[in-house]
C-alpha cells in the first residue's frame, strides 16, 4: 500500500491544502503512522474516480439585506 501526505492528497484533488481541509472529514483512506496521518493512494484514486468532494457552499456576497 502506497501512502501519501495530506499535501499530496490536496494536489491530487487539484485544490489548495486550505480547501482540502474543508473536506477532511470526507476524505477516505486515512492511516495513522506514528503521530502522523497518511492516506492510502488507492483510496485517493478511487475517491477522485467517484467524483471527489461535493462543493462547499459559501455565503453569498450578493445577498440583499
Secondary structure, DSSP 8 states (H G I E B T S, - for coil): --EE-HHHHHHHHTS-HHHHHHTGGG---EEEETTEEEEEHHHHHHHHHTT---------TT---
